[in-house]
Amino acid sequence: MGHNDTEGDEIDLVAEELAAFETDPPWDGLDPGIAPLVRAFAALPGIRTVSSGDGHRSGDGDEPEWHIGWVLGSADPAASIIDAGPSADGWLTTEWLLWHANHLDGSDRGVYRLLSVVPPFYNFPGRAVTFQVRGALRGARTMTPQEYLDNLKEEWADTGHRDVDWP
């Protein structure tokens, strides 16, 4: 295998990684308790969901939490984020979602925001940052994914930056 063949393989791998971030969630494989929230996030402008769960325990015995993770979409749906840059709507939506989670955390609802940043060599430019909203399912401070979704829709109607056709 020559040097050019190796470069081609690397380019194909990047293309596969890009494609994985630019597709819809695997609707049939979603945890039932989080599926309505994932469908709602899919309707929000400029973002793409990349992870979700309806309350699995972690390996270290932490209490179960639900979560939903997203990345910014491309500014041009026909091009990768590397080529077109991030969506302006995605930034506005992300700012709003992070504010919303912070607002709920401050109101003692057990919902919080999380930012995950992997080393650049683990991902490709424009995909090193993943945003998440998480919520506790047990204890004094809880909010189920459905309660969060109901609150999200209500708050978005009052302060969201664009109309959303909720599923």
C-alpha positions as CSV (number, residue, x, y, z in Angstrom):
1,M,0.0,0.0,0.0
2,G,1.5,3.3,-1.0
3,H,1.4,6.7,0.8
4,N,-1.5,7.9,-1.4
5,D,-3.6,4.8,-0.5
6,T,-3.2,5.5,3.2
7,E,-4.2,9.1,2.7
8,G,-7.3,8.0,0.9
9,D,-8.2,5.6,3.7
10,E,-7.8,8.5,6.2
11,I,-10.0,10.7,4.1
12,D,-12.6,8.0,3.9
13,L,-12.6,7.6,7.6
14,V,-13.1,11.3,8.1
15,A,-16.0,11.2,5.6
16,E,-17.6,8.3,7.6
17,E,-17.1,10.2,10.9
18,L,-18.7,13.3,9.3
19,A,-21.6,11.3,8.0
20,A,-22.2,9.8,11.5
21,F,-22.7,13.3,12.9
22,E,-24.9,14.5,10.0
23,T,-27.6,11.7,10.2
24,D,-30.8,11.3,12.1
25,P,-30.7,9.3,15.4
26,P,-31.5,5.6,15.1
27,W,-35.1,6.0,16.0
28,D,-35.8,2.3,16.5
29,G,-32.8,2.0,18.9
30,L,-33.7,4.8,21.3
31,D,-34.5,4.1,25.0
32,P,-38.3,4.4,25.2
33,G,-38.2,6.9,28.1
34,I,-36.1,9.4,26.2
35,A,-37.4,9.0,22.6
36,P,-40.0,11.8,22.8
37,L,-37.2,14.2,24.0
38,V,-34.9,13.1,21.2
39,R,-37.6,13.7,18.6
40,A,-38.2,17.2,20.1
41,F,-34.5,18.0,20.0
42,A,-34.4,16.9,16.3
43,A,-37.0,19.6,15.6
44,L,-34.8,22.3,17.2
45,P,-33.0,24.5,14.7
46,G,-29.3,24.0,13.9
47,I,-28.4,21.1,16.2
48,R,-28.1,17.3,15.9
49,T,-28.5,14.8,18.7
50,V,-25.7,12.4,19.2
51,S,-26.4,10.6,22.5
52,S,-29.3,9.8,24.8
53,G,-30.3,7.5,27.6
54,D,-33.3,7.2,29.8
55,G,-31.6,6.3,33.1
56,H,-28.9,3.7,33.1
57,R,-26.6,3.3,36.1
58,S,-23.0,4.1,35.5
59,G,-20.4,1.5,36.4
60,D,-19.3,3.3,39.6
61,G,-22.8,3.0,41.2
62,D,-24.0,6.5,40.6
63,E,-27.7,7.1,40.7
64,P,-29.3,6.8,37.3
65,E,-29.7,9.9,35.2
66,W,-31.3,10.5,31.8
67,H,-29.3,12.5,29.3
68,I,-29.4,13.9,25.8
69,G,-26.3,15.1,23.9
70,W,-26.0,17.2,20.8
71,V,-23.6,19.0,18.5
72,L,-23.9,22.0,16.3
73,G,-25.2,21.4,12.8
74,S,-23.5,22.6,9.7
75,A,-24.3,26.1,8.4
76,D,-25.0,24.5,5.1
77,P,-27.0,21.2,5.3
78,A,-25.4,20.1,2.0
79,A,-21.8,20.5,3.4
80,S,-19.9,19.3,6.4
81,I,-19.3,21.5,9.4
82,I,-15.6,21.5,8.4
83,D,-16.4,23.1,5.0
84,A,-19.4,25.3,6.0
85,G,-18.8,26.1,9.7
86,P,-21.3,25.8,12.5
87,S,-24.9,26.8,12.1
88,A,-25.8,30.2,13.6
89,D,-29.2,28.8,14.6
90,G,-27.3,25.9,16.3
91,W,-25.3,28.4,18.4
92,L,-28.5,30.3,19.4
93,T,-30.3,27.0,20.2
94,T,-27.4,25.7,22.2
95,E,-27.1,29.0,24.2
96,W,-30.8,28.8,24.9
97,L,-30.7,25.1,25.9
98,L,-27.8,25.7,28.2
99,W,-29.6,28.7,29.8
100,H,-32.7,26.5,30.2
101,A,-30.8,23.8,32.0
102,N,-29.0,26.3,34.2
103,H,-32.4,27.9,35.0
104,L,-33.8,24.4,36.0
105,D,-30.7,23.6,38.1
106,G,-31.1,26.9,39.9
107,S,-34.7,26.1,40.6
108,D,-33.7,22.8,42.3
109,R,-35.1,20.5,39.6
110,G,-32.0,18.2,39.4
111,V,-31.3,19.1,35.7
112,Y,-27.9,20.4,34.8
113,R,-25.8,21.0,31.7
114,L,-22.5,19.4,30.8
115,L,-19.9,20.2,28.2
116,S,-17.7,17.4,26.9
117,V,-14.5,18.2,25.0
118,V,-12.4,15.4,23.7
119,P,-8.8,15.9,22.5
120,P,-8.7,17.1,18.9
121,F,-7.1,13.9,17.8
122,Y,-10.1,11.8,19.0
123,N,-12.5,13.6,16.7
124,F,-12.3,16.0,13.8
125,P,-12.5,19.9,13.8
126,G,-16.0,21.1,14.6
127,R,-16.8,17.8,16.5
128,A,-14.7,17.9,19.6
129,V,-17.4,19.5,21.7
130,T,-20.6,17.8,22.7
131,F,-23.3,19.5,24.8
132,Q,-25.5,17.6,27.2
133,V,-28.5,18.1,29.5
134,R,-28.8,15.5,32.3
135,G,-31.4,14.9,34.9
136,A,-31.6,12.9,38.1
137,L,-34.3,10.2,38.3
138,R,-34.1,9.6,42.1
139,G,-33.8,11.7,45.1
140,A,-35.3,15.0,46.2
141,R,-34.3,16.8,43.0
142,T,-35.7,14.9,40.1
143,M,-37.3,15.7,36.7
144,T,-38.2,13.0,34.2
145,P,-37.4,13.4,30.5
146,Q,-41.1,14.0,29.9
147,E,-41.3,16.6,32.6
148,Y,-38.2,18.3,31.1
149,L,-39.7,18.2,27.6
150,D,-43.0,19.7,28.8
151,N,-41.1,22.5,30.6
152,L,-38.8,23.0,27.5
153,K,-41.8,23.4,25.2
154,E,-43.4,25.9,27.6
155,E,-40.3,27.9,28.1
156,W,-39.4,27.9,24.4
157,A,-42.8,29.2,23.5
158,D,-42.1,32.2,25.8
159,T,-38.4,32.9,25.0
160,G,-37.2,30.7,22.2
161,H,-35.6,32.4,19.2
162,R,-37.6,30.7,16.4
163,D,-40.9,28.9,16.0
164,V,-40.5,25.1,16.4
165,D,-42.8,22.5,14.8
166,W,-42.8,20.1,17.8
167,P,-43.4,16.5,17.1
